[in-house]
């Protein structure tokens, strides 16, 4: 059993996926953390984040491990836990360029497809490209202002600056962020986290819920 939850940046995908996974008693998988980890490796190595061959060589020399847990994913580089370093502004600014690299996307997708199900997978194209056979697909959206307000509660940055960055991120990610044709679209702008989780659970097929 695989449930996919895709959506735009800061639409609540990770929190919703975690809540749905806990309700179902299965892990959740955050594809975005692998892209962020690849971006962090590029930044720390002083690489151009759009240099796919150099980045792939870096990933091969420094294997990353995604630990999917219902309460929150972790990414490890050997014994180093990278997770807390993956949500910085500098990673935010570079991750879209990395995620557009087809070779890196193939690398990430291979890591995800190797994971044993059941699980809830969240990201940009889980329901379209990675797990098109998923049992249930959802797509989360919200206005840029609402998403900026939510992110401002997590970071010491002002709402207008975050909103502008999200609008630009939406533009850059448009090519890989469209909902699957069979996905249920949920606008989270006026819903609480519990409300979105409830809407996803209510939309699951009987054998999955």
N, C-alpha and C positions, 0 to 999 in steps of 0.2 A: 504494500500500500504506500503510495506516494501522493502527497498533497503539495502543490506549488503555490507560492504567494509571491507574486511579482509586483512591481510598482515603481513610481518615481522616487527620487532621493527624498529622505526624511518623511516618507508617508507612513512610517510606523511598521514597516515590514518585519524587522527583527523582533520587536516587542510582540506583535501579533503572532508571528510564527512561533515564538517561544511559548506564548499562552496557549495556542492551539495544540502544540506538541505536548505540553504538560497535561492538558485536558484529555488527550488521546493516549498518554503514557508512552510516547515515542520521542526520539531525539529530533532536534531541528537542525537544519544545515544552512549556514550563512555563506553563500557563494561570494558575497561582497568582501568578506574578510580576506579571502585568498587574493583578490585583486588588490586590496589595500596592502596586504603583506608583500606582494610583488612590487608595488609602488614604493614601499618603505625600503626594500632591498635596493631598488634602483637609486633612490635618494641617498642612502647611506654609502653606496659604492660610487657615487658621483656620476652615474650613468645618465644619458639622455633617455627619459622615460618612453620615447618613441622609437628607440633603437631595439627592435625586436630580437635580432640575433644576440646582442650583448646581454639583454635581459634574460633570454632563455638560457644562455650559458651560466648566468648568475644563479638562476633557479635550479639548474642541474647541479651546480657546485654546492648549493646551499639548500638542500631539500626541506620544504615546508611541510608541516603536518597539521591538518585541521582536526580539532577534537570537537565533534558535534555532541552537545549536551542540551537537554531541554531548557536548562536555566540560563544558558549562554555559551556560545562557542568560544574556543580558545585557538590560537594559532601558535605553533611552536617551531623554533629553529633550533634543532637539537634540544638542549636543556633550557634555552632562553624562551620565555613567554613574551611574544611580541604584542599581545592583544591590546594592552593599554596604550601602546604607541601608534595604533592604527587609526585613531580618530582625531588626529591633529589637523590643523588647517592646511599644512603643507602636503599631507597625504590627500586631503580633500581636493586640493588644487591639481594634483597630478594623476589621480586615479582614473579619470575619464580617458585620458590619453592612453594609459596602459590598457584599459578595458577595451579600447577600440582595436587593439592589435590582434589580428586573427590568430596568430600563433599562440599568444598568451591565452586567448579564449579557449583554444583547443586544449592547452595545458590544464587550465582550470576545470574545464568540462570533464576531462579524463579523470581528474582527482575526484570529482563529484560522482561520476558514474561508477567509480570503484567502491563507493560506500554501500554497505548492505542496507536494504530497506527492512522495515518501514521507517519513514521519516517525513518531516515537513521541510520543504526546501524553499528558501526565499532568495530573491535576487532581482535581476532585470529580465532575463529570458529563460527562466526555469521551465515555464510551460510551453514556450515556443520552440526552443532549440535543444535544451538539455534533457528534459523529461517530457517529450510530447505525448507519451503514453500515460501520463499521470492520471490517477483516479479522479482527482478534483483539482481545478485551477481557479485561482483568484487573482485579481489585480487591484491594488490599492492606489488611490489618488487623493489629492487635497490641493487647495489653493497654495501658491507660493508663500503668501503671508502667514497662513496657518502653520505651514511646515517650518517657516523661519521662526515663528514664535515658540514652537515646540523645541527646536534645536537650540534656541537662545537659553532655554532653561537648563541645558546641559553644558553650555560653553559660555565663557566670559566674552561674548561678542554682541554687538548691537543688532537688532532685528533687521533694519534696512540693509546692512552689509550682508547679512546671511541671506536675506531674500534675493538680493542681486546675484549672489553667488549661486543660489539654487536655480534661478531663472537661466543663468548661463550653463549650469550643469544640465538642466533639462534639454537645452538646445544641443549640447554636445552628445548627450546620451540618447537622443531621439531615435537614432537608427537601431538601437538594440533594446528599446524600452517599450515597444508597442505590446498591448495585451494579446494573448492568444485568442483566436476567434471563438474558442469555446470556454473562455474564462469569464467568471462573474466579476464585473467591475463594482467596487465598493468605494464610494466617496467618504473618506474618513473625516472630513472637515468638521462636521457637527456631531460626530460620534465619540464617545469615550473609548478608551482602550478596551474595556470590558464589552462595550457595545459592538466593536469591530470583531473581537474574538467570538462573541455570540453569533454574529452574522455569518462568519465563516463556518462555525460548527453547525449552524442550522442549514447551511448550503451543502454539507457533505452528503454523499450517497449513503443510504441506510446501512450498507455493509461496512462503511468506513467509520461512521460516527459511533 
